[in-house]
């Protein structure tokens, strides 16, 4: 059975909400790391700040909706059936929107609070990302195993500075995921990651 066509005030409200989110992303793309104010986003769609928040349950709900819209745009930039290395295209976009990176960090810090609007969003986000990446890595492992004898790929460069940055990133990121999903073995995961990079640094030498 097909989904009923939405008409009237509901459809207009959905369209207005989508317009707000598009303009919010554009505003973040044009701003520095401090990000745009809600007032400036509202002005882009001809609303007051109060009128802007009429379309969302709260200020936090609006900010999470902006991050969700960013995530949807990011997912469109890479092919889940392609190589994991293509994820760099997503990070490339983040480098041009420091305000969104800051917003992400602020909302991620608030996410462990189960009463905060960010909580459910980040739980779903990390679970979805893990599922996508696990699938990509499984395919790459299968492809590389079948092609290893024909054309073995050289080991990527892993220097100590790169390894140090990755260990810090892994430690910080794992703690964030663990707060949202306590089933993660934080100590074991970080130990295995450290062993992997130690092996890689030694192998390059």
C-alpha positions in Angstrom: 0.0 0.0 0.0 1.5 3.3 -1.1 2.2 6.1 1.4 -0.6 8.7 1.4 0.2 12.1 -0.2 0.7 14.8 2.4 -1.1 18.0 1.6 -2.0 21.3 3.3 -0.3 22.6 6.4 1.6 19.4 7.2 3.2 19.3 3.7 4.0 23.0 3.9 5.6 22.5 7.4 7.8 19.7 6.1 8.9 21.7 3.1 9.7 24.7 5.3 11.7 22.5 7.7 13.7 21.1 4.7 14.3 24.7 3.5 15.6 25.7 6.9 18.0 22.8 7.1 19.3 23.5 3.6 19.9 27.1 4.4 21.5 26.2 7.8 24.0 24.0 6.0 24.8 26.8 3.6 25.2 29.2 6.5 27.6 26.8 8.2 29.6 26.4 5.0 30.0 30.2 4.8 31.0 30.6 8.5 34.1 30.2 10.5 34.6 27.8 13.4 32.2 29.7 15.6 29.3 28.8 13.3 26.3 31.0 12.3 23.8 32.3 14.9 20.3 31.0 14.9 19.2 34.5 14.1 21.3 34.6 10.9 19.9 31.2 9.8 16.4 32.5 10.5 17.0 35.6 8.4 18.0 33.4 5.4 14.5 31.9 5.3 12.7 35.1 6.2 11.8 34.1 9.8 12.5 35.4 13.3 14.5 33.2 15.7 11.3 32.3 17.4 9.6 31.5 14.1 12.5 29.3 13.2 12.2 27.2 16.3 8.5 26.8 15.6 9.4 24.0 13.2 11.5 22.1 15.8 10.8 20.9 19.3 13.8 22.8 20.7 17.0 24.6 19.9 18.9 21.3 20.4 16.5 19.5 18.1 17.3 22.0 15.4 21.0 21.6 15.9 20.7 17.8 15.8 18.6 18.0 12.6 21.3 20.1 11.0 23.9 17.4 11.9 21.5 14.7 10.5 21.2 16.7 7.3 25.0 16.9 7.1 25.3 13.2 7.6 22.8 12.5 4.8 24.7 14.7 2.5 28.0 13.0 3.5 26.5 9.5 2.8 25.7 10.6 -0.7 29.4 11.4 -1.3 30.7 7.8 -1.1 29.7 4.4 -2.3 29.3 1.9 0.5 30.3 -0.8 -1.9 33.5 0.9 -2.8 36.9 1.0 -1.0 37.1 2.4 2.6 39.7 5.0 1.4 36.9 6.8 -0.4 35.6 8.0 3.1 38.3 10.7 2.8 35.9 12.6 0.6 33.6 13.0 3.6 36.4 14.4 5.7 37.4 16.7 2.9 34.0 18.4 3.2 34.4 18.7 7.0 37.6 20.6 6.4 35.6 23.4 4.7 32.9 23.6 7.4 34.7 24.1 10.8 31.5 25.4 12.4 29.8 22.0 11.7 32.8 20.2 13.1 32.6 22.3 16.3 28.8 21.7 16.5 29.4 18.0 16.1 31.9 18.0 19.0 29.6 20.0 21.2 26.6 17.7 20.6 28.7 14.6 20.9 29.9 15.8 24.3 26.2 16.2 25.4 25.1 12.9 23.8 25.8 10.5 26.8 23.0 12.3 28.7 20.0 10.1 27.9 17.6 13.1 28.3 19.5 15.2 25.7 18.2 15.5 22.1 21.7 14.3 20.8 21.5 10.9 22.7 19.4 8.9 20.3 21.0 10.5 17.2 24.5 9.6 18.2 23.6 6.1 19.3 22.0 5.4 15.9 24.8 7.2 14.0 27.6 5.1 15.6 25.7 1.9 15.1 24.9 2.7 11.5 28.5 3.7 10.8 29.9 0.5 12.3 27.6 -1.6 10.2 28.5 0.2 7.0 32.3 0.1 7.7 32.2 -3.6 8.7 30.5 -4.4 5.4 33.1 -2.4 3.4 36.0 -3.9 5.2 34.7 -7.5 4.8 34.4 -6.9 1.0 37.9 -5.4 0.9 39.3 -8.3 2.8 37.7 -10.8 0.4 38.8 -8.9 -2.7 42.4 -8.4 -1.4 42.6 -12.1 -0.5 41.7 -13.2 -4.0 44.0 -10.6 -5.7 46.9 -10.9 -3.3 48.9 -13.4 -5.4 48.4 -11.5 -8.6 49.2 -7.9 -7.5 50.1 -7.4 -3.8 49.6 -3.8 -2.7 52.5 -2.0 -1.0 52.0 -1.2 2.7 50.9 2.4 3.2 53.2 4.8 4.9 52.9 4.8 8.6 55.2 7.2 10.5 55.3 7.9 14.2 53.6 11.3 14.0 50.7 9.8 12.0 50.5 6.8 14.4 50.4 9.2 17.4 47.5 11.2 15.9 45.5 8.1 15.2 46.0 6.7 18.7 44.7 9.9 20.2 41.8 9.9 17.8 41.0 6.3 18.6 41.2 6.8 22.3 38.9 9.9 22.2 36.5 8.3 19.7 36.3 5.0 21.5 35.5 6.7 24.8 32.7 8.5 23.1 31.2 5.3 21.6 31.7 3.5 24.9 29.6 6.1 26.8 26.8 5.5 24.3 27.3 1.7 24.1 28.9 0.2 27.2 29.1 -3.3 25.6 32.2 -2.0 23.7 35.4 -3.3 25.3 37.2 0.0 25.5 40.5 -1.3 26.9 40.8 -4.3 24.6 39.9 -2.3 21.5 42.5 0.4 22.2 45.1 -2.1 23.1 44.6 -4.0 19.8 44.7 -0.7 17.9 47.9 0.3 19.6 49.4 -3.1 18.8 48.4 -2.7 15.1 50.1 0.7 14.7 53.2 -0.4 16.6 53.5 -3.3 14.2 52.9 -1.0 11.2 55.6 1.5 12.4 58.1 -1.3 13.0 57.3 -2.9 9.6 58.0 0.4 7.8 61.4 0.6 9.5 
